[in-house]
Amino acid sequence: SRLGLTYSNPILAISAFGNIASSVIDNRRAPFVSVGTADTIDLAAQFKVDPGIEVGLTVNNLFNVKPKRIATTSAFDTPYDTTNYNSLGRFLAFSIRKSW
C-alpha cells in the first residue's frame, strides 16, 4: 500500500508518502517462516526559484529500511524477497528544471 499527503502553493510543493509492504510467509521449505514488514517513507519538495526555474529534492526510503533476510541455498541467491521488497536503500535526488 502507499499513502501520501501533498501541500502546494504557487511557489512550493511538499509531498510525503508512506509505503507499507506487509509481512509474507516464506513457504519454499518447511518449516514456513514469516518475513517481517519493510515499511518506508518517501519525501519530495519542489521550489520555484524564478518563473520557469524549479529546483527539487527527493528522498526515497528516508530511514534506509532494508528488506528482511530470508534463507538461501546458494551464495548466488538473493537474501531477500525480490518480488515484494525493494532492494534500494536510501536514495537522494536533486533536480533543476527550466521551462520556457
C-alpha positions as CSV (number, residue, x, y, z in Angstrom):
1,S,0.0,0.0,0.0
2,R,1.0,3.6,-0.5
3,L,-0.5,6.6,1.3
4,G,0.5,10.2,0.7
5,L,-0.1,13.8,1.6
6,T,0.8,16.8,-0.5
7,Y,0.8,20.5,0.2
8,S,1.3,23.0,-2.6
9,N,1.1,26.7,-3.3
10,P,2.3,28.7,-6.3
11,I,6.0,28.6,-5.0
12,L,6.4,25.4,-3.0
13,A,5.1,21.8,-3.2
14,I,5.9,19.3,-0.5
15,S,4.9,15.6,-0.6
16,A,5.2,12.8,1.9
17,F,4.4,9.1,1.2
18,G,4.3,6.1,3.4
19,N,4.8,2.7,1.8
20,I,3.6,-0.4,3.5
21,A,4.9,-3.8,2.5
22,S,3.2,-6.2,4.8
23,S,4.8,-9.4,6.0
24,V,4.8,-12.5,3.9
25,I,5.2,-16.2,4.5
26,D,8.3,-17.9,3.1
27,N,6.8,-21.2,2.2
28,R,9.6,-22.5,-0.1
29,R,10.6,-25.2,2.5
30,A,9.3,-26.4,5.9
31,P,9.1,-25.0,8.4
32,F,7.4,-22.0,6.9
33,V,8.8,-18.7,8.2
34,S,7.1,-15.3,8.5
35,V,9.2,-12.5,6.8
36,G,8.5,-9.1,8.5
37,T,7.4,-5.8,7.1
38,A,9.6,-3.3,5.3
39,D,7.7,0.0,5.6
40,T,9.3,3.1,4.2
41,I,8.8,6.9,4.0
42,D,9.4,9.0,0.9
43,L,9.6,12.8,0.8
44,A,9.7,15.3,-2.0
45,A,9.9,19.1,-2.3
46,Q,9.8,21.4,-5.3
47,F,10.6,25.1,-5.1
48,K,10.0,27.7,-7.8
49,V,13.1,30.0,-7.8
50,D,12.1,32.2,-10.7
51,P,9.4,32.0,-13.4
52,G,10.4,28.9,-15.4
53,I,13.0,27.6,-13.0
54,E,12.3,25.0,-10.3
55,V,14.5,23.0,-8.0
56,G,13.6,19.8,-6.3
57,L,14.8,17.4,-3.7
58,T,13.5,13.8,-3.3
59,V,14.4,11.3,-0.6
60,N,13.1,7.8,-1.0
61,N,13.4,5.3,1.9
62,L,14.2,8.1,4.4
63,F,15.2,5.8,7.2
64,N,17.2,3.4,5.0
65,V,14.9,0.4,5.8
66,K,16.4,-2.8,4.5
67,P,14.4,-5.8,3.3
68,K,14.2,-8.7,5.9
69,R,16.6,-11.5,5.2
70,I,15.4,-14.9,4.1
71,A,17.1,-18.3,4.0
72,T,19.0,-19.2,0.8
73,T,20.5,-22.4,-0.5
74,S,23.2,-20.8,-2.7
75,A,25.7,-18.0,-2.5
76,F,24.2,-16.7,-5.7
77,D,20.6,-16.4,-4.3
78,T,19.4,-13.0,-3.2
79,P,19.0,-13.0,0.6
80,Y,15.6,-11.1,0.5
81,D,12.3,-11.4,-1.3
82,T,12.8,-9.5,-4.5
83,T,9.2,-9.8,-5.5
84,N,7.7,-8.0,-2.5
85,Y,10.5,-5.7,-1.2
86,N,12.7,-3.0,-2.8
87,S,16.4,-3.6,-2.8
88,L,17.4,0.1,-2.9
89,G,18.3,1.7,0.3
90,R,18.0,5.5,0.9
91,F,18.0,7.3,-2.4
92,L,18.5,11.1,-2.8
93,A,17.8,13.0,-5.9
94,F,18.3,16.7,-6.7
95,S,16.8,18.3,-9.8
96,I,16.7,21.6,-11.6
97,R,14.0,22.2,-14.2
98,K,13.8,25.0,-16.7
99,S,10.7,25.6,-18.7
100,W,10.0,28.1,-21.4
